[in-house]
Amino acid sequence: MAIAGLEGFQVGPLVLFGCKNTARACGCYNDPLMTWFKREKKPIEAPDQRRVLTEGLWIKCNGCKDPLWKKDLEGNLQVCPKCNYHYKISSYDRINLLMDAGWIEHDASLYSTDPLDFNATKPYKESLTSLPEKVGVREAVVNVEGHMDGVPVVLSAMEYSFIGGSMGSVVGEKITRAIERSLENRSALVVVSCSGGARMQEGALSLMQMAKISSALARLDQARLPYISVLTDPTTGGVTASFAMLGDWNIAEPGALIGFAGPRVIEQTIRQKLPAGFQRSEFLLQHGMLDAIVHRKDLKTFISNSLKFFMA
């Protein structure tokens, strides 16, 4: 078999690698012996036409770093089934987890203004305007009233997605109203904290909420009504320094970050290396700062049984 450009070569039916011409130019492309050379697969799609069917269905666990199927995580109350890492959940998910059906929301119309006309990398007013539509709440705490396994309860659940769950003047007002509602109805109070601390955009007004809420809790204590504080990841700053640590029961989820100042600030102040696990709920329980650590799936049963004991 003689092929142009291959004179002097012994060419078998498939050995055509010495061809100096392109396959189309010398006619090799149309040779029936060259069918192996044709592209049988579909052409590669353009980047904008590709569709990754598993995109967004898997995440990497923040605890064990293993891949997690999102549906498995959702079915396990946003807790990693492998390492028990507790992810943050929204205030309404928390309420539905703890409360019986039929709860009623209060104080939903309250919202912050901008008393200091605060302007940093982003104007405070812009955050207050855009976040309610994005997050689904008008402030960093949601007040509801209802029952928990039949026990009458007033519940305040903080929303971390709203400016880091920071405590501004409206957050202080809403939690104070929840305490006063407990006093009025002679019902128990439960506050679920998830916060970065006092809200810097409101300056001293946010710091005043620490004393405001604490004084209201003192009246609740005088009335002998139970207050259970649930600390989740994270609970820091002025929230930890006030109402979050004033409960008759201070309970936390596993692995929750709980503290006033950050580890870096503390190390710079005391000039010592902090121990492993410092400011985690297990460390605080070991050193007497917490009464219990409760898995998320057991929270409702634990709290309701405690309230039944207190309210007996």
N, C-alpha and C positions, 0 to 999 in steps of 0.2 A: 504494500500500500504506500504510494508515493504522495507526500504532502508538501506543498510549496513551503520553502523555508526550512525543510528538514532533510535536505539531501545529505547523504552520508550517514544518516542515523538509521538504526533498525528500530522501527516504531511498531509496537504492538497496538492492539485495539484501544487501550486506555492510556498508554504512555505518551502523552502529548505535551509534556511539560517543557520540551525544548522548542516549542513553536515560538518564532520571533514575532509573529503577527497576533493581533487580537483574535479571539475566537470568532467574532462576527466578521472580521475582514477576510479570514482565510476559509470561511465556510464551515469550520469545525463545529460551530454552535448548532448548525442544522444537521450535523451528522447523527444518525440514530444511535451510534455508539457513545455519544456524548451526553446522553440523558442525565447522567449523574452530575453534570455540570450546571444543570438548570436549577433555579431557585424554586423549590417546592413550597416553602413556607410563605405565610402572608408577609407583606412588607411591614417594616417597623413603623408603628404609629407615631405621629408627632406628639411632643410632650403634653400639649393641651388636650390630646385625645385619649391619653392613658387614664385608666380608672383603676385605682388600687382598692380592691373590694374589702380588704381588711383594715383600711385606714380609719383610725378613730375607735376601733373595736378593742384594742389592747392598750394597756398602759404599763409602765414600769413602776413597780411598788417602791414607795419611798423608804420602806423599811428593809425588806430582804432583797430588793433590786431584781426580783424575778418578774417575768411578764405576767400580767393579770388580764383575764378576760373580763371586760367591763360588766357584763351581765352577771358574772359570778360575784363581782364586788358589790353590785347593787342588790343582789339577792341576799347578801350577807351584811346588810345595814352599813355599807361603805366601810367594812372592816376586812383587811386582808385575811383570807382563810389559811394562809401559810404561816405568816409571822405575827398575826394579830395586830398589825398596825391600824390605828384608828384614823381614818380620814375625816376632815371637817365636813359637816353637813349643814344645810341651811336652817334658819330659825323655824321655818314651817315644817321641814322634815323632822326636826327635833320635837316640835309640838305634837305632830301626828304620831311620833314614836311613843311619847310619854302619856298623852292625854287620851281619855275615852272619846269616842265619837260624840259630836254635839257641842264642842267647846265654842265659846263666844269671844271674839277679839274686842279689846277695849283700847281707847286712846290712839286709834289708827290715824286720826286727823292731825296729830301733833307733828311738827317738823321744825328743823333748825333754821335760823336766819344767819346773817353774817354780821354780828354785832361789832366786830373789830375791823371789818372791811379787809379781811386777811387775804394777802396775795403773795404766793410763793411761785414755784414752777408752774402751778396751775391755780387759778382763782378759786377760793373756797365756794363762792356762789355757783361756779360752774359745776363743781362736784355735787352740790346739793340739788342742782337742777337735773343733771343727767343720770345720777345713780338710781333714783326711784324706778325709772323705767327699765333700767338694765338689771337691777338686783331684785326688784319686786317689793321693796319695803321703803318707807319714807324716812326711817331712822334705824339706828343700829340695835334696836331692841324691839321685841314684839310682846305685848301683854295679852294674855288670854285668861279666861275663867271657865272652869268646868269640873270634871271629876277624873280621878286617877284610880282605877280599880274601885270605883264607887266612893272614894274619899273626896270631899269638896276641896278644890285646890285653885289658887291663883298662881299662874306661872308666867315668868318673864324669861324669854329666850333671846340671847344676843345674836346678832347677825354679823359675822366677821367680814363678809363681802362689802359691807357698807363702811368705808373708810377704816378698815381694820378693826371693826367692832369698837371703835374708840368711844369714850364716854364724854359726850358733850352735855350741854345744859338740858337738852330735851331727853337724853337718855336718863339723866338723873331725875328729871321730873316724872318720866314714865315709870321708873322703878319705884319711886316714892309713892306714886298713885297706886301701884300694885300693892304696896305694903298697907296703905290706907284702906284699900278695898278688902284686904284680908282682915284688918281690924273691924271694919264695918260688918262683914259677913261672918266673922268668927270662923274663918277657914284657914287652912295651912298655906304657907308661901314656899314656892320653889323658884330659885333663880339659876339659870344655866348660863355660866359666864364663858365667853370666848372673845377676848379683847386684847388689844395692844396697849391699853391704858387710857389715860386722860387724853382728850382731843386738843392738840396744840393750837389748832386754828381758833379756839375760843379762849385761850389764855387762862387767866385766873378763874373765869367763870366755870370752866370744866373742873378745876381743882376744888371749887366750892361744893361740887356734887358729892364728894367723898364724905364731908361732914353732914350734908343734907340727908343722904341715904342712911348713914350710920345712926343719926339721931332718930330717924323714923323706925329703924330696926330696934332701937332701945325701947320704943313704945310697944312694939310687937312683943318683945321679951317680957315687958311688964304685964302684958295681957295674957301671958303664958300660951301663946300660939306658936306652933313649931315653924322653924325656917330651915329649909335644907338647901345648901349651896352646892351646886354641881360645877366642878371646874373641868373644862375641856381644853384642848390644845389650840392656841395658847391662851393662858390667863396671866397677864403681866401688868406692870405699872400700877397706876392708881386704883384700878379695879381690884387687884390682889391686895393692895394696901387698905382697902375699905371693905365693902360688903361681901366680896368673894370669900373672905376668910372669917366671917362673923356668923356662920351658920351654927345651928344646934348640931347638925351633921355637916361636915365638910368632906365631900366625896369627890373622886376624880375618875376619869377614864384612864386606862393604861397608857403609859408613855407620854402623858400630857406635859407640856412645858408650863411650869408655874413659877413665877418669881416676880420680884419688883424691878430690879435693874438687870441688865444683861450680863452674861458671864464675862465678857471682855471688860466692861466697866468695873466689875467687882474685882477681877484680877489686877487691874491697874491700881485700884484703891488699896487693897490689902497686900499687894505685891507677893501673892502666893498662887501656886497652881491649884485650880479647883479639882476636886475628885471627879472620877468618871460618873456620868449619869446625874451630875449636879443639876438641880432645879427640875428634874423629872418627877412625876407623881410617885414612883417607887421610892425615890430618895427621900421625898417629903414624908411619906408614910413611915419610913424607917426612923425618921427623926422627930416624929410626933406632930407634924404640921397638918396631917390629914387623918381622918377617921377610917376611911376605907377606899379601896380602888375597886371599881365595879365595871365589868365588861358591858358594852353598850346594849347587848341583847338582854342583860339582866337588870338594867337600870330601872325600868318601870316597876318590876316586882319588888326590887330592893327598896325603892323610895316609898311605894304604897304601903309595904309592910311596916316600914319605919313610921310612917304617918299614922297608921292604925294604932301603933303602940303609943305614940305621943298623944293622940286624940282620944284614947280610951277613957 
